[in-house]
């Protein structure tokens, strides 16, 4: 479970001539607390930073940047059932379909942490590095 006790992001959006969003930038303080519901273990991570949003259409966009986190669900690819925080560069495509969203990890470079793995080991962080597989 993820909670965000500090969430003061600012979103600036650019629109085309038909008032459709085409690009946005988001930045500001963001802190997350992730809890392993089976064990009660928690970790807190400051994922404040900035990101860019490239709109691909009404129901799809790519979020890219450093120092942020993304949760991946069972149907997401190539990762699933993970919370990843990146300290290098990470890009995720988010697509909405009928009230649900799916995420596709497009790029992950530099230091990162799999919070589910961290919490499964007892809460001690051991960041990974390198491109996602």
N, C-alpha and C positions, 0 to 999 in steps of 0.2 A: 504494500500500500504506500502511495506517495502523497505527501502533504506539502504545501508550500506556505510556511509561516511568514515569509517575506516575499512579496510579489508586487513590485512597483515598476513594471515595464512600461515603456513608452513606445507606441507604434506610430510610425510615419508612413503613409501610403501615397503612392503616385497612381493617378488614374489616366486612362486614355480619353480620347475625344467623346466616347460614348459613356463615360463615367464608370468604366469597368476597371477594377484594380489590376495593375500590371506588375508592380514592384513595391516592396515595402522594406523598411529597416526597423528593427526592434532592439531596444537596449534598456539596461537598467538593472537594479538589484533583484536577484532571485535566489532564494535559499530553499532547498528541499530536504525533507526528512522522509527517509524510506524505511519501512518496517517490514521485517519478515514476520508474517502473521502466524506462522507455525511455531516460531521460537520466541517472538517478542523482541528480538534484537533490532536495534535502530542504528542508522548512520545519518549524519547531517552533512550536506554538501552545499557549498556556495557555488552556484552555477551562473553567477552574474556575468554579463558580458553583452555582446551584440551579435545580431544575426541578420541575414538578408532573406527576404521572401520573394521568390520568383513565381508569379501566378501563371499557371499553365492553362487555365480555363476556370469555369465556375466552380468546379469540384475538385481541383487538384493544384498543388503548389509544391515548391521545393524550398525547404528551410536549410540554410547553410550558415556556418560560422564556427567559432571556437568557444570553449568554455560554456557549454550548455549540455543539457541532458535530453534523452528521448526514451520513452517507454515503448517496447515492442511487444505486441500481443501474439497469441497463438497462431493467427493466420498471417502475420507479417513475415517478410523475407529480407535478406537471407537469415537474419536473426529473429528469434521469437522467444517470448517469455523472458525478457531481459530489460533492465534499466541501464542504459549506457550513459556515462558522463565523459565528454571529450574535452581534452585540454589542448588539442591540436586543431584539426579541421574535421568537421563532420557535416555531411549533407544527407538529408532525409526527404524523400518524396512522400507527401501525405495526400491520400485520395479519399474523398467522401462518396459513399454510395448508399442511398436509402437509409440515412440515419446512422450508419456505421462508418468508421474510418479505418483505413489500412495504411501501414507505413512500410516503405522500402528503403533500406539503408543503401545509399548510393556510394558513399565514400566515408572512410574513417582513417585518418592519418595522425600520427603523433601519439602522445600519451592518452590513454583512456582507462576507464574503470568500469567493470561490469558489477553493478551494485548487488545484483542477485548472487553472484559468485562471492563477493566480499561478505555479504551477510551469511552465506552458507558456510564460510570458513570461520565464523565467529566474530566478524565485525572488523577485522584488521585489514586495512587497505593494502592492496598490492596491484598498483596500476599496470595495465598492459601497454604495449606500444606497437605501432606498425599498422599496415592496412588491414581492414576487416577481411575475413575469409568467407 
